[in-house]
């Protein structure tokens, strides 16, 4: 007896270990930013509280040999034997009756032999096996009297109940809604990849044998899919009819290849999960990840082919659905936008397909009469609104994951006008409007890639809200009769017409036809007039455009051509009624292998430094100024961080011959480079020193024009107030052998204007964290300025930015009186207080642009403080000419979004600025990331200055030169 008991325990231990080897411990994946490398990494966290055994575990562990040993030990352990049933019969019964999971739960619960004996007696050895027995024994079982009788006592029954959930992980059934109070779900891994106002989206890895298609478990291996979780309304039977209709929509919709396939749903208590194939990305992300416009007619045709499929999906939802009672259904998506258009890329063929997703905002109309084609959307029994089924996420706050659509009467970019006005009915024509908006974005991408899409977005946003229409009565209640197609949209459409027709007439005609169709048939404010245009009409027009591209000769898209030697194109400015000059520069493009983070000009634009994460490249522009030939661009050299894993900061100091660069290292890490003769083709970049100090990390760098002084803004996250410091030091004192100690001295906010007797290299405390220093610049006379952004208060008019300044004269540092610039309460409250800063070249003074319209001049020499207004313009960047008499500015007309080159006299009083509009800068908007500098080539007195513009475009820098004639006028 004792030997049998020991053998039984040994066998149970062995079976337990075999089961445990199959236990799946789910992993939660979270995207994080590595603080050292700044790279995105995945943090993995095991979730032992959610562990489970995949389906089939018991069948893999309990094979015939193990079962025979177990039954022999149990049935002969007492005399007389518990049962006379032959062991082979017991094996057959337990397999055919599908009792192996029950047995596995007993073994994993570490049950006693008595429990196994009674289990075999009541469930395995029993000659009869009814449907009731079959139903009762299927896990999970209830903790009732029969279970206690089957297992022999309460203790074993309770232990069994506590462990059976491990063997009851849910199985996802295609096109079926599985509803149960599951305590285990079959997710091997899960990662949050998106979030909206109604739910969260996860990338999940499903365990083998937990996905069911038809009558079979179809995933022999792990399966990667997407899961969207919703919170149901709290009442158990709330809006059950809407849920029934939603199930019908999901079942019907998957018959169209361009509608996201439903892989099943799972309801566990109040959480409702929808499963679907995992897309590569959505259309919004796709355009960002592929910023360049399609480079061939074939690629453009492929994208339009995808758009045809998208329109076909809308047609299917509107016209081709049917309930299980053979009623005609029309589904109105109500949330059509690029974020809800998922992109799938075939791994082998690389073919792309767009699929429509996200029906949680949809509405469905049941058509009971053949003539009932245009029922209005009021609260009638045959209108079902899916947003009633789900609760909005109360914790939705992370806008980085996705852009949520606002409520039905909201302000979403792609919503139709009637969807934003209370009391207006919404039906198929609202989807038609949204589809037209999406198509206009797609054509924008065809022309100019992600940059053009962003420009279009920025132009629409200038009206206050980013949408395709506006209200003429901005202050009164919203009325449909007050809505008009956005002026920004009209201007953009006209610009697309003009640009495409100039560059290629074949493509220009394609754009002309589509834009005319959208303006005249789709983007119509009155929904009753728009109703005559169906989604099918949009689809047919897209097919025409697709065929037109497909018929063009295959090959690369022709380079964009402009007239007058790529210099100037003129056309009538319809708003101002006067000629407008637009610059079309040479195709002067610097291409780099990685995305460009920043560009910085040296004094007089003799050097240009381009910064990527891993490489800094220095160029000399002197010869281009002389020859007007971009082939004369001199590459002086490239710089990489000496230590692996470190990346360059975008802030870099540049003088005529020196460059000071810093990395993102957690401690002070800077590199100093020298270019002995920048205007020589033979001059090469050389590293003077690499300085690492036991000081805080660097946030910003500035280098004086003569290369003598360097300033660093340093982080101090561990200081009690969190404020940063500024380190001002002679360049030649920055050596690897320099002492690593440094003391704090002076006060950036001191009212004293006396000299400081402290040695150079001491850190000066700042009144704000390093991140709040918006600009750091030396002037031509080595005065140093730091712009501190305001600390927000409850009253925006109390916010002030601070200008800190230091002068270096006769080897001493002079602390100048800090100056504060307050919000004057008159300009646009939505604009940031700080816009742009420029120091004067010849004196202790500066010019700062505030709120894009106010120009403030502060002079310590003359104790002057003036401010002027830029009427009719918004300024984004300013630089001063060498004599400080004139300002070169970049800005826009308030009426449009094209960046322009402007000029005006340096303000000396409070009168409005006399702005001269020089030219429009092509393909540049206020959101363009660029640097600009005046240029005076050395030794060539007769050659007047240039304005050099370095516009960052992804992996490239487009160089735009503007010269000045003998009369001082800037021309192309």
Protein Blocks (a to p, Z undefined) as FASTA:
>chain_A
ZZmmmmmmmmmmmmmmmmmmmpccdddddddddfklopacddddddfklgccdehklmmm
mgfklmmmmmmmmmmmpccdfbfcdfklmmmmmmmnopmmmmmmmmmnopafklmmmmmm
mmmmpmbdcfklmmmmpccddddfklmmmnopaklmmmmmmmmmmmmcccddehiacddd
dfbdcbfbdcdfbdcfkbccddddddehiacehjbcfblbacddddddddddfblkgokl
mmmmmmmmmmmmmmpmkbccdebdcdehjbccddddddfbdfklmmmmmmbccfbfklmm
mmmmmmmmmmmmmmmmmmmgccfkopacdddeklacfklpccdddfklopacdddehjll
gccdddfbfklmmcccdddfkbccfklmpccdfkbcblklpccdddfklcbfklcfklmc
ghiacdfklmmmmmmmmmmmmmmmmmnommlmmmmmmmmmmnopacfbdcfblmbccdfk
lpccdfklmmmmmmmmmmmmmmomklmmmmmmmmmmmmmmmmpfblmlmmmpcfklmmmm
mmmmmmmmmmpccddddddddeehiiaccdddfknopacddddddfddcddfbdcfbdcd
dehhlaccdddfkbccdddfklmmmnopaklpccfbdcddfbghiacdfbdcddfkbccd
ddfbfbdcddddddfblmbckbccddfbdcdddddddfbdcddfklmaccdddddfkbmn
lpacdddddfklmcfkbcfbdcdedjfkbcbfbdcfbdehiacddfbdfklmmbdcddfk
opacddddddddfblklgccdddddddeehiacdddddddddehlacfkbcfblbdcddf
kbccddddehhlaccdddfklopacddddehiacfbdcddfkopaccdddddfkbccdcd
ddddddfbfbdcddddfbdcehiafklccdddddddehilklccdddddddehjaccddd
ddddfkopacZZ
